[in-house]
Amino acid sequence: MPHAADLDVASVAKLARLNLTADEPALFQRQLGPVLESASTLREVAVSHVEAVAHPIRILNVFR
């Protein structure tokens, strides 16, 4: 998983066609670190014993 320092927020914003102010890239860069750390903790969850499902909630008669 990339580290916050490896990602250029201004380039990603440009690709997403977001208009950021001059201060926002630095702010988002600081906020990105904790977000990526939280996402990386999800990789540590043991899910080998969990049965795969197509949808988390049972859906009946989806065509009606």
C-alpha positions as protocol buffer text, in pm:
chain_id: "A"
residue {
  index: 1
  type: MET
  ca { x: 0 y: 0 z: 0 }
}
residue {
  index: 2
  type: PRO
  ca { x: 145 y: 342 z: -89 }
}
residue {
  index: 3
  type: HIS
  ca { x: 253 y: 576 z: 184 }
}
residue {
  index: 4
  type: ALA
  ca { x: 109 y: 927 z: 210 }
}
residue {
  index: 5
  type: ALA
  ca { x: 447 y: 1074 z: 120 }
}
residue {
  index: 6
  type: ASP
  ca { x: 450 y: 873 z: -204 }
}
residue {
  index: 7
  type: LEU
  ca { x: 126 y: 1023 z: -333 }
}
residue {
  index: 8
  type: ASP
  ca { x: 110 y: 1364 z: -496 }
}
residue {
  index: 9
  type: VAL
  ca { x: -227 y: 1505 z: -390 }
}
residue {
  index: 10
  type: ALA
  ca { x: -215 y: 1782 z: -651 }
}
residue {
  index: 11
  type: SER
  ca { x: -166 y: 1529 z: -933 }
}
residue {
  index: 12
  type: VAL
  ca { x: -446 y: 1308 z: -807 }
}
residue {
  index: 13
  type: ALA
  ca { x: -674 y: 1611 z: -776 }
}
residue {
  index: 14
  type: LYS
  ca { x: -591 y: 1709 z: -1132 }
}
residue {
  index: 15
  type: LEU
  ca { x: -675 y: 1359 z: -1258 }
}
residue {
  index: 16
  type: ALA
  ca { x: -1003 y: 1376 z: -1067 }
}
residue {
  index: 17
  type: ARG
  ca { x: -1067 y: 1722 z: -1212 }
}
residue {
  index: 18
  type: LEU
  ca { x: -1087 y: 1881 z: -869 }
}
residue {
  index: 19
  type: ASN
  ca { x: -1005 y: 2247 z: -830 }
}
residue {
  index: 20
  type: LEU
  ca { x: -807 y: 2280 z: -507 }
}
residue {
  index: 21
  type: THR
  ca { x: -702 y: 2602 z: -343 }
}
residue {
  index: 22
  type: ALA
  ca { x: -333 y: 2665 z: -276 }
}
residue {
  index: 23
  type: ASP
  ca { x: -364 y: 2542 z: 85 }
}
residue {
  index: 24
  type: GLU
  ca { x: -570 y: 2229 z: 24 }
}
residue {
  index: 25
  type: PRO
  ca { x: -302 y: 1997 z: -123 }
}
residue {
  index: 26
  type: ALA
  ca { x: -85 y: 2032 z: 189 }
}
residue {
  index: 27
  type: LEU
  ca { x: -388 y: 1983 z: 415 }
}
residue {
  index: 28
  type: PHE
  ca { x: -502 y: 1673 z: 228 }
}
residue {
  index: 29
  type: GLN
  ca { x: -148 y: 1534 z: 223 }
}
residue {
  index: 30
  type: ARG
  ca { x: -137 y: 1553 z: 605 }
}
residue {
  index: 31
  type: GLN
  ca { x: -481 y: 1392 z: 634 }
}
residue {
  index: 32
  type: LEU
  ca { x: -397 y: 1114 z: 392 }
}
residue {
  index: 33
  type: GLY
  ca { x: -149 y: 941 z: 625 }
}
residue {
  index: 34
  type: PRO
  ca { x: -401 y: 843 z: 894 }
}
residue {
  index: 35
  type: VAL
  ca { x: -649 y: 731 z: 628 }
}
residue {
  index: 36
  type: LEU
  ca { x: -395 y: 499 z: 468 }
}
residue {
  index: 37
  type: GLU
  ca { x: -292 y: 366 z: 810 }
}
residue {
  index: 38
  type: SER
  ca { x: -655 y: 283 z: 887 }
}
residue {
  index: 39
  type: ALA
  ca { x: -694 y: 108 z: 554 }
}
residue {
  index: 40
  type: SER
  ca { x: -377 y: -93 z: 613 }
}
residue {
  index: 41
  type: THR
  ca { x: -514 y: -227 z: 943 }
}
residue {
  index: 42
  type: LEU
  ca { x: -797 y: -387 z: 746 }
}
residue {
  index: 43
  type: ARG
  ca { x: -540 y: -606 z: 572 }
}
residue {
  index: 44
  type: GLU
  ca { x: -455 y: -758 z: 912 }
}
residue {
  index: 45
  type: VAL
  ca { x: -808 y: -888 z: 975 }
}
residue {
  index: 46
  type: ALA
  ca { x: -828 y: -1266 z: 948 }
}
residue {
  index: 47
  type: VAL
  ca { x: -1102 y: -1344 z: 697 }
}
residue {
  index: 48
  type: SER
  ca { x: -997 y: -1691 z: 583 }
}
residue {
  index: 49
  type: HIS
  ca { x: -1278 y: -1849 z: 785 }
}
residue {
  index: 50
  type: VAL
  ca { x: -1546 y: -1614 z: 648 }
}
residue {
  index: 51
  type: GLU
  ca { x: -1760 y: -1753 z: 369 }
}
residue {
  index: 52
  type: ALA
  ca { x: -1770 y: -1537 z: 57 }
}
residue {
  index: 53
  type: VAL
  ca { x: -2107 y: -1386 z: -30 }
}
residue {
  index: 54
  type: ALA
  ca { x: -2232 y: -1207 z: -338 }
}
residue {
  index: 55
  type: HIS
  ca { x: -2413 y: -945 z: -131 }
}
residue {
  index: 56
  type: PRO
  ca { x: -2396 y: -873 z: 243 }
}
residue {
  index: 57
  type: ILE
  ca { x: -2775 y: -852 z: 271 }
}
residue {
  index: 58
  type: ARG
  ca { x: -3009 y: -1113 z: 128 }
}
residue {
  index: 59
  type: ILE
  ca { x: -3212 y: -965 z: -157 }
}
residue {
  index: 60
  type: LEU
  ca { x: -3531 y: -1125 z: -291 }
}
residue {
  index: 61
  type: ASN
  ca { x: -3728 y: -1031 z: -600 }
}
residue {
  index: 62
  type: VAL
  ca { x: -3488 y: -763 z: -716 }
}
residue {
  index: 63
  type: PHE
  ca { x: -3667 y: -738 z: -1052 }
}
residue {
  index: 64
  type: ARG
  ca { x: -4001 y: -629 z: -905 }
}
